[in-house]
Amino acid sequence: MSELSSARFKVPDDYGTVFTHMYERGITDGLPVIPPTAPAVRAMLETGGMAPDALIATMAPEGGPATAEKVAINAVMAGCLPAYFPVVVAAIRAITEPKFNLLGVQTTTNPVSPVLIVNGPVRTALDINSGRGCLGPGWRANATIGRAVRLCMLNIGGCPPGDVDKAIHGMPGKLSFCFAEAEEHSPWLPFHVDNGFAASESAITAVAGQGTQNLYAAFLDPADVVAMVADGMACYGNNGYLRAAGNPLVILSPGHAKIFADAGWSKQRVKNELFERTKIPRKRIPRARQLSEPIYNGYADEEMCLLCPSAESIIIIVAGGPEAYHVTYVPNFGTSSYAMARIR
């Protein structure tokens, strides 16, 4: 393996001092980090089978080169195990796809972050949580993989909060937002298989999400469940209604997925129902918004405004605890399309 080329810093052998030094240099997310020593960085690179100078991507907004070494440094800082490194690399490849619009995600006033969804055998191999509490704390893989990507966005992309990152409020998911699909507990094909990957392959999906909305839908009739979910999604303040664009993300528990499947509903039918039920007549859109957004020009009052371009734009993932109680809805940024990458 060739030599590491990043700048070296000598600091006292005191963890608090190391963290303070790195925090003052503006290279953390505000939380304590693991010191990226040369041996730790090399361990990441060796696991990924990558040379330090291998270019993975360039990252907006500054166009920073995401070399394997730079990504490995941030993965160490985030607390990743070396085994997680291929997942982090794949995530960087996904978010730098042009259709994801990383520049917009990084610099917008919106509270938006990549939502990272892992599919395939790597989920179980790395113990990435897809079950109860999968969007919350307590799982090293979920927390540190998502955090590593955020640190890369900060340090390689060059997007410090309050300076280049113009988010009005931000959101907790900008620290980390990573989980896996509960493929074993889903009655439908996994999301990556829907998108052309083999079930034996592992893949990661990046969706530009704007936080989470809990929808309490503890019903046994699938029609009632889909009506409640659609009602929660159909908020005309949602970015999707600005351009009929993006990928709304709906996370169903295995219990809700089973209710749909037992009633003969396919995943596509659920998406079709949600798409139709989230159409809003133009007259419901506040007048000021109608005047400020070109998309509404020429619409009659009864014409329907769309949350997203089509039913196929809606993403449905099965994950979480088994009970058919809660559905999580993740509104989309709008000017971004989901992107995927194979985990090698």
C-alpha positions in Angstrom: 0.0 0.0 0.0 1.3 3.4 -0.9 2.0 6.0 1.8 -0.7 8.2 3.3 -0.5 11.8 2.1 -2.8 13.7 4.5 -1.3 16.3 6.8 -0.2 15.0 10.2 -0.7 16.7 13.5 0.9 16.0 16.9 -1.3 16.5 19.9 -1.0 15.5 23.6 -2.0 12.0 24.4 -5.2 13.1 26.0 -8.6 12.3 24.4 -10.3 15.5 25.5 -7.4 17.6 24.1 -7.5 15.7 20.8 -11.2 16.3 20.5 -10.9 20.0 21.4 -8.1 20.4 18.8 -10.2 18.8 16.1 -13.4 20.7 17.1 -11.6 24.0 16.9 -10.3 23.1 13.5 -13.9 22.7 12.4 -13.6 19.1 11.2 -16.2 17.4 13.6 -20.0 17.4 13.7 -19.9 18.6 17.3 -19.7 15.2 18.8 -16.5 13.5 20.0 -14.6 11.7 17.3 -12.1 8.8 17.2 -8.6 10.1 16.4 -7.7 9.1 12.8 -4.3 7.6 13.4 -2.3 6.2 10.5 -2.8 2.6 11.6 -6.6 3.0 11.9 -6.8 4.7 8.5 -4.7 1.9 6.9 -7.0 -0.7 8.4 -10.0 0.9 6.7 -8.2 0.9 3.4 -7.0 -2.6 3.7 -10.5 -3.9 4.4 -11.8 -2.0 1.3 -8.9 -3.2 -0.8 -8.2 0.4 -1.9 -5.1 2.5 -2.5 -5.1 5.7 -0.5 -5.1 7.9 -3.7 -8.0 6.0 -5.4 -10.6 8.6 -6.3 -14.1 7.6 -5.3 -15.9 10.9 -6.4 -15.7 14.6 -6.1 -18.1 16.1 -3.6 -20.1 19.3 -3.8 -20.2 22.1 -3.1 -16.4 22.7 -3.1 -15.6 19.8 -5.5 -13.3 18.2 -2.9 -11.7 14.9 -4.0 -13.1 12.0 -2.1 -10.1 9.8 -2.2 -10.1 6.5 -0.4 -7.7 8.0 2.2 -9.9 11.0 2.9 -13.1 8.9 3.2 -11.3 6.4 5.5 -10.1 9.3 7.8 -13.7 10.4 8.2 -14.9 6.8 8.7 -12.4 6.4 11.5 -13.5 9.7 13.1 -17.1 8.6 12.9 -16.4 5.4 14.9 -16.8 2.9 12.0 -15.3 -0.5 12.1 -13.1 -1.3 9.1 -15.7 -3.8 7.9 -18.1 -0.8 7.4 -15.8 0.9 5.0 -17.2 -0.6 1.8 -20.7 0.6 2.8 -19.4 4.1 3.4 -17.6 4.1 0.0 -20.8 2.9 -1.7 -22.8 5.7 0.0 -20.4 8.3 -1.2 -20.8 7.0 -4.7 -24.6 7.1 -4.4 -24.8 10.7 -3.1 -22.5 12.0 -5.7 -24.6 10.7 -8.6 -25.8 13.8 -10.5 -29.5 12.9 -10.1 -29.1 13.0 -6.3 -28.2 16.8 -6.5 -25.7 16.8 -3.7 -25.0 20.5 -4.3 -28.6 21.3 -3.6 -28.8 19.0 -0.6 -25.7 20.6 0.9 -26.5 24.2 0.5 -30.3 24.5 0.7 -32.2 26.3 3.5 -34.3 23.1 3.8 -33.7 20.6 6.6 -32.5 17.8 4.3 -30.0 15.0 4.6 -29.2 11.7 2.8 -31.3 8.9 4.1 -29.2 5.7 3.6 -31.0 2.4 3.2 -29.0 -0.8 3.1 -30.1 -4.0 1.3 -28.6 -7.4 0.8 -26.5 -9.8 2.8 -24.3 -7.1 4.2 -27.1 -6.1 6.5 -26.8 -9.2 8.6 -23.0 -9.5 8.2 -22.5 -6.0 9.7 -25.5 -6.1 12.1 -27.1 -3.1 10.5 -30.4 -2.7 12.3 -33.6 -3.1 10.3 -35.9 -3.9 13.2 -37.2 -2.2 16.3 -35.7 1.2 16.7 -33.9 1.1 13.4 -34.1 4.9 13.0 -32.9 5.5 16.6 -29.8 5.0 18.8 -28.0 2.0 20.0 -26.6 0.4 16.8 -23.0 1.1 16.0 -23.3 0.3 12.3 -26.3 2.5 11.7 -25.0 5.4 13.7 -21.4 5.4 12.4 -22.0 4.7 8.7 -24.5 7.6 8.5 -22.1 9.8 10.5 -19.1 8.9 8.3 -21.0 10.1 5.3 -22.0 13.3 7.0 -18.4 14.0 8.0 -17.3 13.4 4.4 -20.0 16.0 3.4 -18.6 18.4 5.9 -14.9 17.9 5.4 -14.5 16.8 1.8 -17.5 18.5 0.3 -16.7 21.6 2.3 -20.1 22.5 3.8 -19.8 23.8 7.4 -23.2 24.5 9.1 -24.2 28.2 9.2 -21.7 29.1 6.5 -22.2 27.0 3.3 -24.9 24.8 4.8 -27.8 27.3 4.9 -30.4 25.1 6.6 -32.8 27.4 8.6 -33.3 24.8 11.4 -31.5 21.6 10.2 -32.7 18.3 11.6 -31.3 15.5 13.8 -31.0 13.3 10.8 -28.2 15.5 9.5 -25.9 13.8 12.1 -26.8 10.3 10.9 -29.7 8.6 9.1 -28.9 5.0 8.1 -30.9 1.8 8.4 -31.5 -1.5 6.6 -34.6 -3.0 5.1 -36.1 -6.0 7.0 -36.0 -8.2 4.0 -36.7 -11.4 5.9 -39.9 -9.9 7.3 -41.3 -8.4 4.1 -43.9 -10.1 1.9 -42.5 -8.3 -1.1 -39.2 -8.1 -3.0 -36.5 -6.1 -1.4 -36.0 -2.5 -2.7 -32.7 -3.2 -4.4 -34.2 -6.2 -6.2 -37.0 -4.0 -7.5 -34.2 -1.9 -8.9 -32.4 -4.6 -10.8 -29.9 -5.9 -8.3 -29.7 -9.6 -7.5 -30.9 -10.7 -4.0 -27.4 -12.0 -3.4 -25.9 -8.5 -4.0 -25.7 -5.7 -1.4 -26.6 -2.2 -2.3 -27.2 1.2 -0.6 -29.8 3.7 -1.5 -29.6 7.5 -0.8 -32.8 9.5 -0.6 -32.9 13.2 0.1 -35.1 13.2 3.2 -36.5 16.0 5.3 -36.9 14.4 8.7 -39.6 11.9 9.9 -43.3 12.1 10.4 -45.0 9.5 12.6 -48.4 8.4 11.3 -50.4 6.3 13.7 -52.4 3.8 11.6 -53.3 0.9 13.9 -55.9 -0.5 11.6 -56.6 -4.0 10.3 -58.1 -3.0 7.0 -55.5 -2.0 4.4 -57.8 0.6 3.0 -57.9 2.4 6.3 -54.1 2.2 6.7 -53.5 3.6 3.2 -56.0 6.4 3.8 -54.4 7.5 7.0 -50.9 7.4 5.5 -51.9 9.3 2.5 -53.7 11.9 4.6 -50.4 12.5 6.5 -48.4 12.7 3.3 -50.8 15.2 1.7 -49.5 18.4 3.3 -49.4 21.2 0.8 -46.4 22.7 2.7 -44.4 19.7 1.5 -41.6 20.5 -1.1 -43.0 17.9 -3.4 -46.0 20.0 -4.3 -43.7 22.8 -5.5 -42.5 20.8 -8.5 -44.3 17.4 -8.4 -40.8 16.0 -8.0 -38.8 13.8 -5.7 -39.2 10.4 -3.9 -41.5 10.4 -0.9 -40.3 7.6 1.4 -42.8 5.4 3.4 -41.4 3.0 6.0 -43.9 0.3 6.8 -43.5 -2.1 9.8 -43.6 -5.8 9.0 -47.0 -5.9 10.6 -48.5 -3.3 8.2 -46.8 -5.0 5.3 -48.4 -8.3 6.3 -51.8 -6.7 6.5 -51.5 -5.4 2.9 -50.1 -8.7 1.6 -52.7 -10.9 3.4 -55.4 -8.8 1.7 -53.8 -9.4 -1.7 -52.2 -5.9 -2.0 -48.9 -5.7 -3.9 -46.4 -3.1 -3.1 -47.3 -1.4 -6.4 -51.0 -1.2 -5.4 -50.0 0.5 -2.2 -48.0 3.0 -4.1 -50.8 3.6 -6.6 -53.3 4.2 -3.8 -50.9 6.6 -2.1 -50.2 8.5 -5.3 -53.9 9.0 -6.1 -54.8 9.9 -2.5 -52.1 12.5 -2.2 -53.3 14.6 -5.1 -54.5 18.0 -3.9 -56.9 20.4 -5.8 -55.2 23.7 -6.7 -57.8 25.6 -4.7 -56.4 24.1 -1.5 -53.0 25.6 -2.1 -52.6 29.0 -0.4 -52.9 31.9 -2.8 -49.5 33.3 -2.0 -47.9 30.0 -2.9 -49.8 29.7 -6.1 -48.6 33.1 -7.2 -45.0 32.4 -6.2 -44.6 29.0 -7.9 -44.7 28.7 -11.7 -45.9 25.1 -11.6 -49.4 26.4 -10.7 -49.7 28.8 -13.6 -52.7 27.8 -15.8 -54.1 25.3 -13.3 -57.9 25.4 -12.8 -59.1 25.4 -9.2 -60.2 21.8 -9.4 -57.1 20.5 -11.2 -54.9 18.2 -9.0 -51.5 19.1 -7.8 -49.1 16.2 -7.4 -46.8 15.3 -4.5 -44.4 13.4 -6.9 -44.3 12.6 -10.6 -45.9 9.1 -10.5 -46.7 6.2 -8.2 -43.3 4.7 -9.2 -41.6 7.7 -7.5 -42.9 6.6 -4.1 -40.4 4.4 -2.2 -41.8 1.8 0.2 -39.4 0.1 2.6 -40.3 -2.5 5.2 -38.5 -2.0 8.5 -39.0 -1.5 12.2 -40.7 -3.4 15.0 -43.3 -6.0 14.1 -46.5 -4.3 15.4 -48.9 -2.7 12.8 -49.1 0.5 14.8 -46.9 3.2 13.3 -45.8 4.2 9.8 -42.9 6.6 9.3 -43.1 9.1 6.4 -40.0 10.9 5.2 -40.9 13.9 3.0 -38.5 14.5 0.1 -36.4 17.5 -0.8 -38.1 17.6 -4.2 -35.1 18.6 -6.4 -33.4 15.2 -5.9 -33.9 11.7 -7.1 -32.8 8.6 -5.2 -29.5 7.1 -6.2 -28.1 3.6 -5.6 -24.7 2.0 -5.5 -23.5 -1.6 -5.2 -21.6 -2.4 -2.0 -18.4 -4.1 -3.3 
